[in-house]
Amino acid sequence: MTHVAATPPLLDLYRMMVRIRAFEDAAEVASQGGVSAYGKSSDGTAKVKGPLHLSTGQEAVATGVCAHLYRSDYLTSTHRGHGHTLAKGANLTRMMCELFGKATGFNGGKGGSMHIADFSVGMLGANGVVAAGLPIATGAAHAQKLRGQGGITVCFFGDGAINRGPFLEALNWAQIYQLPVLFVCEDNRWSATTASAPMIGGEGASARAQSLGIEATKVDGNDVEAVWRVAQTLVATVRAGQGPRLLHAITYRVKGHVSVDLAAYRDPAELAAALLTDPIARARASHASLGGDLADLDAIAQSAQVEVQAALATAGAAPWPAAESAYTDIQTTGAGQWF
């Protein structure tokens, strides 16, 4: 997946961003029981099962970072992890099947959106617990160092996570042992339904990392080319054995906390301003400024729509998990008293 280049491969980055956006848009409709070719049942109920947290508007962060990762590198995600999963190379259709609760999903339909994982591409899992991915990533990076076989771990987390204990514990451990981990703070400025800034003491993720001796770099997280450039340097540094680094990407969560949240608590002017910085629109503008034909981008976007519609159809027709599968992939108490 890694391609070292002097300039960002804008068409490839755009392709991944529109795939993520198309997936999120379709999943959103399907979770609401809205109108979609395959996302609505005959009685109007939602096809997507369980809570759905969208990364709409944040596509540039996942895309720009993961463009530099190998399949064998590890990644941990958040409850808002569809974009990370796709950018790491996971199968789009299998993820849609998981959201639909179908047996052909990554977790056999039993995990849903917040438990997406695909070990075959190094995606160790989304996580419904805020900040829980941080110690998992640190542990994975420690294993990589002990094995001495190379590879790095990338840990995505939100700005809300920096106020939780695992953030400090994970970064401290990674620094002490000089682990090959890149921490990526997707600072979308909202923690569930609360604005993050009034709840964060000091200067935020970057300052807290630096207080532990970890170099931190801020980047415009809605500029995919900028993210790509900064991530290229940071990934190479971590891969070279120079210890952990932190990337502080400033972005914006344009949707509500979950797909059925209208976010009426948010100032409409704030949202309107954020929409002007949309990463996909900015990539299109950059392509045009370089003399590129926007028709090429339109074709890429159309291809993404076709792929997602096919995934919806496959997920809709896929089988439900067998009843006996309810007794697999669970923790045993050892005495059988629950059976």
N, C-alpha and C positions, 0 to 999 in steps of 0.2 A: 504494500500500500504506500510505502514511503517513496517519494520521488524528490531528490534534492535538486533544486533548480535555482537559478539566479533571480527569477521573477515568478510571482505566484501564477499557477496554472488556472487562470480565471474561469475558463469554461468548465473545468472539472469541479472547481469550487462551487460555481453556480449550479451545476447539475446536482450536487449533493444537497445544497440548500433548498432547491425547489422540490426535491424528493421528500425532504423532511417536512417542508411546509404542506405539500400535498397530503402526506400521511396524517399530519396533525389536523388539517382541515376536515378530512374525511372521518377521522376518528371522533372529532368533536361532534359532527352531525350525527354519527351513529350512536354516540353516547346520550344524545338528547332525544333520540327517537324522531329526528327531523327527516326532511325530505332528502333522499339520496338514492341512487340507483339500487344499491344493495344494503344501505345502512338502516333501513326501517322495516320492521316486521309488519304483517298485515293488520295488526291491532295498534300499530303506532308506538309500541314499546321500544326502548333502547336495545340495540344489538350489543353494544360494548358493555361488559359487565364490570361493576365496581367503579371506584373513583378514577377519574382521568385528569391528570395534570399536564397541561400543554406547555410546550416550549416555543410556541409561535412568537416570532420576532427575535429569538435568541440563536437562530441557526448558524450564524457566522462563527460563534465560539466553538461549538462542537466540530464544525467543518474545518475551520482553520487549524485547530489543534490536531485532530485525528488524521489529517492529511499526512502527518509526519510519523505516524506509528506503523509498526509492523504488525502483522496478524498475531505474532507470538507475544507482543507487548500486552500488558494488562490494563484494564480500565475499570473504575468503579463509578457509579452514577448516583443519581438522586431519585426522588419520586417524580421528577420531571425529566425522564431519561430517554424518551423515544429518539430524540435527535442524536444523543451520544451513541446509542445502540446502532443506529443506521450508519453513522459516520465511521464507526469502528468496523463496519463490514458485515453486520448481521443481516439475515434475510428479512426483507420487508413483509413478505406474505406470511411467514411464520409468526412475526410479531403481531400482525393483524389477527391471525387465528387465536393468539393468546388473549388479546383484548376481547375477542368474542367468546372466550371461555371454551374454545374447542380443543379436542384431543391432539390436534396437529400443531398446537402452539409450542413455544419454547419450553414451557413448564406443564405441558399436557393440559392446558386450559385452567389450571388450578392456581396460578399465581397472579394473572392479570397484569395491568399496567405497571404497578409499583414493584413487581417482582420479576421484571424482564431480565433474563440472563442468557448468554450464549458463550459458554466456555470455549467453543470451537474457534471463536475469533478473539478470545481474551477478554470478553465482556463479562466481568465477574458478578454483575448484578446491579439493578436499581435497588432503591431502599426507601421504604416508607417512613423510616425514622430519621428525622433531621440530624445531620452530622454523622450518622452511623457509618457512612461509607469511608470516612476519613481513617479510622483505625484499621478497617479492612484493607484499604489501599496500602497503608503503612506496613501491615503484616505481609501483604503480598510482595511488596518491594524488599522487605527484609529477607523473605524466602529467596527472591531472585539474587540478592547479594550473597547469601550463604551458598547457594548452588553454584555460583560463579559461571553461569552459562549465558550471561548477558541479559538484555531486556530491561525495560523500565515499566513503571506503573504510572498512569495518569489518573488523578482523582478529581472529579468534578463535584463541586458543592456550591450552595448558594450563600448569599450574604447573611441570611438568617442563621446559618450554621456557625458563624464565627463567634456567636455569643454562647455557644454550648461547650461543655467541657472537652468532648472528644477532639475539638479543633486544636486546642492547646496541647493536649496529650499526644496527638498524632504528629503534629509538627515538631514538638520537642523530641520525640523518639526518633523521628526521621533525621533530625539534625545531629543528635548525639551519635547515631550510628552511620551518618552520611549515606543515607539510603537513596537508591535511584528512583525517586518519585517526584513527579511534577504535580503540584497542587494548583488547581484551576478554580478560582472563585468567579462564578457567574453572578456578578453583582447586578441583579435585575431590579434592585431598589424596593422590593416588596417582600415581606415575610408573612406569608399567608395573606391575611387581610389588614396587616399593619405596615405602614411605611417604615422602612428599615432605619433610615438616617437618625430619627430621634431616639432609637433604641440602641445605637452603637456608640460607645464611648471612645474618644480618641479619633484617630484617622483611619480606622477600619482595617481590612484584611492585610493590606500591604505593610502597614506600620506594625501590626502584631507579629507578622512573619519576621520582619527585620529585627524586632526586639529579641528574637531567638537566634539571630545570626543567619537567617535564610534570606537570600537575595530575592527581592520582589520587583516585578515589572508591571506597570499599568499599561492598558491598551484600550483603544476604542473597540469594544466588543461587537459593534454593529458594522465594522469595516472588515470584511473577511480577508482582504489582502493584508491589512495591518496585523490582524491576528495570525495569519499564516506566516508572516515575516518574523514576528516576535517568537512564535512557537517554534519555528525552525531553529532559532538560536538556543532557546531554552531546552528543547528536546535533545539537541546535540550535546549541550553542556551536561545534562543529567546522564545521558548515555555514555559520556566520556568518564563517568565516575567522579564527578565533581560535587556530588551531594545534591540534596533537594533544592528545588526552586519553587517560587510561587508566581503564578500569572493572575493578575487582577484585571478581569475583563469587565468593563462597564457596559451594560446592555440594558434592556428594559423588557418587562413581562407585559405584553400587550393584552393578554387575556386575563380573566379572573383566576383566582387560586385553583379552582377546578372548572371543568367544562360547563357546568350549569350555574356558575357564579357570574353574575352580570357586572360585578365590581362597581356597584353604584356608590361605594365609599370613596372612589377615586375621583379627583378633580378632572373633568372632561378636557380642560385645557392642557393638563399634563399629558394625557393620552394623545391628544392631537399633536402635540409637539414631538412626542416620541415616535409617532407614526411617520413623521418626516424623515426619520433616520433609519427607516426600514432597511435591513442589510441586503435584501434581494433587490430592491429598487436601486440601492447604491451600487451594487455590482453591475446592474444593467447600465447605469450612467457611466461607470468606469469603462465598461466594454465599448460603449459608444464613443467615449472621449478618445479611445485608442484607435478609432476607425473601424471598430467591429460592426458587423451587421446584426441588428437586433432580431432579425428573422431567425438567426441561428439560436438565440436564446429562447425565442418563442417555441421553436421546435423542441428544444430540450425540456421546457416546461410542459409542453403537450405530452411528451413521452412519459414524464413523471405522472401526469394525470392518468394516462392509460395504464401504467403499472399499478397505481393505487386502485383504480377501478377493478382491475383483474384480481387484486388481492382481496378486495371486498367480496367479490363474487366467490372466490375460493373459500374465504372464511365463512361466508354465509352457508355454503354447501357442505362444509367440513363436518365430520361426526362429533357428537358430544363425547366427553370422557365416559368410559364404562363405569358403572356403579362401583365395581370392586376397586377401582383406582383410588377411591376415597381412603383406602387403607394402605396406600403406598406413599412413599416420600413423607412420612410423618415420624415423629419421635416416639419411640416406644417407652413406656413406663417400666418395662421389665417384668411386670407381674400380670399383665393382661387384664387388669381390672376395668379397662375402658372398652373391652370387647365383649 
